[in-house]
């Protein structure tokens, strides 16, 4: 029998610290096409809206779609080959996921990262954790904050109670659009000031676990 409770997690900045590999891949693609780069901190404000938007934001304003296509292709090639060089799950995340799954709660990932990259990272870092659905940016599936990813995950898990966990305003809006609670984590890519619309903000893994339990039992 499938669990009635589901937790949807954002990936980048929530489960895994991926900013080092993301920024290195964009820097590589920009440099090979003669464009100036950015700092890692600048990239923190650019990520989270899909890789095409990331590349567009990294390029000088007004570049053509053809240029975006070229740089994006370079990014995908480099990033796919170096996706786990610097990226690591945040401390305590793996044990938390294992505990949630062990208690009978269904898990899902809802990311704006391209589908292949999302699946690669999940296989690399969480091969022993069962997920009802792993959703990234795929053809025909709108990016968050559209609630389509939430609906697909709920359907896959057969759940009637869900909560969304993420590190950005986009994740909070996704939860709002789906009519489910939003828990923000403070260790991600966005400043805490961006997270004030969440139903709760977790500063630690134990605090996050507590919030999940509270919202799923409400």
C-alpha positions in Angstrom: 0.0 0.0 0.0 1.4 3.4 -1.0 1.9 6.2 1.6 -0.7 8.9 1.8 2.1 11.3 2.8 4.5 12.8 0.2 7.5 15.2 0.5 8.6 16.9 -2.7 12.2 18.2 -2.6 13.9 20.7 -4.8 17.3 19.5 -5.8 19.9 22.3 -6.2 20.5 24.2 -3.0 18.1 21.9 -1.1 19.4 18.4 -1.3 22.7 18.9 -3.0 25.1 21.8 -3.1 25.7 22.0 -6.8 26.8 25.6 -7.2 30.5 24.8 -7.7 29.9 22.5 -10.7 27.1 24.7 -12.2 29.3 27.8 -12.1 32.4 26.0 -13.4 30.4 24.7 -16.4 28.9 28.1 -17.3 32.4 29.7 -16.9 33.8 27.1 -19.3 31.1 27.7 -21.9 31.4 31.5 -21.6 35.2 31.4 -21.9 35.3 29.1 -24.9 33.0 31.6 -26.7 34.9 34.7 -25.7 32.5 36.1 -23.0 33.4 37.4 -19.6 32.6 35.3 -16.5 31.1 35.8 -13.1 31.8 34.9 -9.5 30.2 31.9 -7.7 28.2 34.3 -5.6 26.7 35.9 -8.7 25.7 32.5 -10.0 23.7 31.9 -6.8 21.3 34.5 -8.0 21.1 33.1 -11.5 20.3 29.4 -10.9 17.0 27.8 -10.3 15.0 28.7 -13.5 16.4 26.1 -15.9 19.7 25.9 -17.7 18.6 28.1 -20.7 17.7 30.9 -18.3 20.9 30.4 -16.5 23.0 30.8 -19.6 20.9 33.7 -20.8 21.5 35.5 -17.5 25.2 34.8 -17.6 25.6 36.3 -21.1 25.8 40.0 -21.8 22.3 41.4 -22.2 20.8 41.3 -25.7 22.7 38.3 -27.1 20.9 36.4 -29.9 19.1 33.1 -29.4 21.8 31.6 -31.7 24.5 32.7 -29.3 22.5 31.3 -26.3 22.1 28.0 -28.2 25.9 27.8 -28.7 26.8 28.6 -25.2 24.1 26.3 -23.8 25.4 23.4 -25.8 28.9 24.0 -24.4 27.5 24.2 -20.9 25.6 20.9 -21.2 28.6 19.1 -22.6 30.9 20.3 -19.9 28.4 20.0 -17.0 27.4 16.5 -18.0 31.0 15.3 -17.9 31.8 17.1 -14.6 28.4 17.0 -12.8 29.7 15.6 -9.5 33.2 17.0 -9.3 32.4 19.5 -6.6 28.7 18.8 -5.9 27.8 17.0 -2.6 24.7 16.4 -0.6 24.3 18.8 2.3 25.5 17.2 5.6 22.7 15.1 7.2 20.5 15.0 4.0 21.1 11.4 3.2 20.2 10.2 6.7 17.1 12.4 6.8 15.9 11.0 3.5 16.6 7.4 4.6 14.7 8.1 7.8 11.7 9.5 6.0 11.5 6.7 3.6 11.9 4.2 6.4 8.9 5.7 8.2 6.7 5.1 5.2 6.7 8.6 3.7 6.9 8.8 -0.1 9.6 11.1 -1.6 9.8 12.9 -4.8 12.2 15.4 -6.5 10.8 18.4 -8.4 13.7 20.4 -10.0 14.1 22.9 -12.8 17.5 21.2 -13.7 17.4 19.4 -17.0 16.0 15.8 -16.6 19.2 13.9 -17.5 21.2 16.0 -15.0 18.6 15.5 -12.3 18.6 11.8 -12.8 22.4 11.6 -12.9 22.8 13.4 -9.5 20.1 11.3 -7.9 21.7 8.1 -9.0 25.1 9.3 -8.0 24.3 10.4 -4.4 21.0 8.7 -3.4 21.0 5.3 -5.1 19.6 3.5 -2.0 16.8 6.0 -1.4 13.4 5.1 -3.0 11.8 8.0 -4.8 8.2 7.8 -6.1 9.1 10.3 -8.9 12.2 12.3 -10.0 11.1 15.2 -12.1 13.4 17.7 -13.9 13.0 20.0 -16.8 11.7 17.8 -19.6 9.9 18.4 -22.9 6.3 19.2 -22.4 6.7 19.8 -18.7 6.6 23.5 -17.6 9.2 24.8 -15.2 8.4 25.6 -11.6 6.5 27.6 -10.2 4.0 25.8 -12.4 2.3 23.2 -10.2 2.4 20.4 -12.9 5.4 18.7 -11.2 3.6 18.6 -7.9 0.5 17.0 -9.5 2.6 14.4 -11.3 4.5 13.5 -8.2 1.3 13.2 -6.1 -0.3 11.0 -8.8 2.8 8.8 -9.0 2.9 8.4 -5.2 -0.8 7.9 -4.8 -0.7 10.5 -2.0 -3.4 12.8 -0.7 -1.2 14.9 1.6 2.0 16.6 0.5 4.5 19.3 1.4 7.2 21.0 -0.7 10.7 21.7 0.5 13.0 24.1 -1.3 15.5 26.9 -1.1 13.9 29.7 -3.2 10.9 31.8 -3.8 10.2 29.7 -6.9 9.7 26.6 -4.7 7.4 28.5 -2.4 5.3 29.7 -5.3 5.2 26.2 -6.7 3.7 25.0 -3.4 1.3 27.8 -3.3 0.1 27.1 -6.9 -0.4 23.4 -5.8 -2.2 24.3 -2.6 0.3 22.6 -0.3 2.5 23.8 2.5 6.0 25.2 1.7 9.0 24.7 3.8 12.1 26.7 3.0 15.7 25.7 3.9 18.2 28.4 4.8 21.3 26.6 3.6 20.6 27.0 -0.1 21.4 29.5 -2.8 19.1 32.3 -1.8 19.2 34.8 1.1 16.8 34.2 3.9 15.0 37.4 3.0 13.8 35.7 -0.2 12.1 32.9 1.9 9.8 34.9 4.1 6.6 33.7 2.3 7.2 30.1 3.3 5.1 28.4 5.9 8.3 27.6 7.8 12.0 28.2 7.4 14.3 25.3 8.5 17.8 26.3 9.7 18.9 22.7 10.5 18.1 19.2 9.3 16.4 18.2 12.6 14.3 21.3 12.3 13.4 20.4 8.8 12.4 16.9 9.9 10.2 18.4 12.6 8.5 20.8 10.2 7.8 17.9 7.8 6.2 15.8 10.5 4.1 18.7 11.7 2.7 19.6 8.3 2.0 16.0 7.3 0.2 15.3 10.5 -1.9 18.6 10.4 
